[in-house]
Amino acid sequence: MKISATNAGVPAAMFFAAFFLAATAQAATIESGSFTIRSGEQAKFPIASAGTPSDMHAQCTLSDVAGSASLVFDGEHYIAMSDLAIGETVTLTRGETRQYRLSGVVDAPEGGAYIAFNFTGAAAAMCFPGMACDGAEGGAASVTVSCKPAAN
């Protein structure tokens, strides 16, 4: 079987085109930070994007909880492809630390993309009629939320 010079160059051209596209593709990047928030406050992390749908990978840690706490995950122009969907509630107890590896797509042609954690207060105690609930844990005064970019 004879291979013409034109056919032999097609795989090489495809390789270089794929390499060029991968090298020029830009990922969205979360702005690193650490916030200690109280009930009713928000830890907000802006995301810089390329103006076209872009992948975003981040690592977020929730820590320094001195009681019961509920946080709601929020975001704008962020489509979750991993744990923590927009609107999901995270409940923490005293001394607990949670780490989340976030992956998603950011579609913010004019900016304004972010993810955030809203501290909504103490987690509700699970008490049923007839139960002694005097041992329910009190609410945390604050929670520390840290996020930074992560490799995919």
C-alpha positions in Angstrom: 0.0 0.0 0.0 1.4 3.4 -1.0 1.0 6.4 1.3 1.1 9.7 -0.5 2.9 12.6 0.9 -0.4 14.4 1.4 -1.9 11.5 3.5 1.2 11.1 5.6 1.0 14.8 6.6 -2.6 14.6 7.9 -1.8 12.9 11.2 1.1 15.3 11.9 -1.1 18.3 11.1 -3.9 17.0 13.4 -1.3 16.6 16.2 0.0 20.2 15.8 -3.6 21.6 15.6 -4.5 19.7 18.8 -1.4 20.9 20.6 -2.0 24.5 19.5 -5.6 24.5 20.7 -4.6 23.0 24.0 -1.8 25.6 24.5 -4.1 28.5 23.7 -7.1 27.4 25.7 -7.6 29.4 28.9 -9.1 28.1 32.1 -11.1 30.2 34.5 -9.2 31.0 37.7 -10.6 31.6 41.2 -9.1 34.4 43.3 -7.4 32.9 46.3 -8.5 34.0 49.7 -9.4 33.2 53.3 -12.4 34.7 55.2 -13.6 34.3 58.7 -17.4 34.9 58.5 -20.2 35.2 61.1 -23.8 34.2 60.8 -25.4 36.3 58.0 -22.1 37.0 56.2 -20.7 35.6 52.9 -17.2 34.5 51.8 -17.1 35.4 48.1 -14.4 34.3 45.6 -14.4 36.1 42.2 -13.5 34.0 39.2 -11.6 35.5 36.2 -12.6 33.9 33.0 -11.5 34.1 29.3 -14.9 35.4 28.2 -15.9 32.1 26.8 -17.0 28.9 28.6 -13.9 27.8 30.6 -13.1 25.0 33.0 -12.5 26.1 36.6 -10.8 23.9 39.3 -10.5 25.0 42.9 -9.9 23.6 46.4 -12.0 25.1 49.3 -11.6 24.4 53.0 -14.2 25.1 55.7 -12.6 25.1 59.2 -12.3 26.7 62.6 -15.9 25.8 63.6 -16.5 26.3 67.4 -20.1 25.0 67.3 -22.9 24.0 64.9 -23.0 25.9 61.5 -24.9 25.8 58.3 -23.4 27.2 55.1 -25.1 27.5 51.7 -23.0 27.2 48.6 -23.8 30.0 46.1 -22.4 31.1 42.7 -23.0 33.2 39.6 -22.1 32.0 36.1 -20.7 28.8 37.6 -22.0 25.4 36.6 -20.9 22.7 39.0 -19.5 19.5 37.6 -18.4 18.1 41.1 -19.6 18.1 44.7 -21.4 21.2 46.0 -24.1 22.2 43.7 -25.4 25.8 43.8 -27.9 26.0 46.7 -26.5 23.0 48.6 -26.3 23.3 52.4 -23.2 22.2 54.3 -23.6 21.4 58.0 -20.6 21.5 60.2 -20.1 20.6 63.9 -17.6 21.7 66.5 -13.9 21.1 65.4 -14.9 19.8 62.0 -12.9 20.6 58.8 -14.2 19.9 55.3 -12.3 20.2 52.1 -14.0 20.3 48.7 -12.4 20.0 45.3 -14.6 22.0 43.0 -14.7 21.5 39.2 -17.1 23.3 36.9 -17.6 25.5 33.9 -17.6 29.2 34.1 -19.6 31.1 31.5 -19.2 34.8 32.1 -18.7 36.7 28.9 -18.8 40.1 30.7 -17.3 39.1 34.1 -19.2 38.8 37.3 -18.5 35.1 37.9 -18.0 33.9 41.5 -18.6 31.2 44.1 -19.5 31.9 47.7 -20.3 30.4 51.0 -23.2 32.0 53.0 -23.1 31.4 56.7 -26.8 31.0 57.5 -26.5 30.3 61.2 -26.6 27.3 63.5 -27.7 23.9 62.1 -31.2 23.0 63.4 -31.1 20.4 66.2 -32.9 17.1 65.4 -35.4 17.0 68.2 -38.6 15.0 68.1 -41.5 15.3 70.5 -40.6 13.6 73.8 -36.9 13.8 73.3 -34.6 15.7 75.7 -32.9 18.2 73.5 -31.1 20.2 76.1 -27.7 18.8 75.0 -28.0 20.2 71.4 -24.9 22.0 70.3 -24.9 25.8 70.3 -24.2 27.8 67.2 -20.7 28.7 66.0 -19.7 32.3 66.3 -17.7 32.1 63.0 -16.4 29.8 60.3 -13.2 30.2 58.2 -13.6 29.6 54.5 -10.5 29.4 52.2 -10.4 28.8 48.5 -7.5 28.6 46.0 -7.0 27.4 42.4 -6.3 23.7 41.9 -4.8 21.7 39.1 -7.3 19.6 37.3 
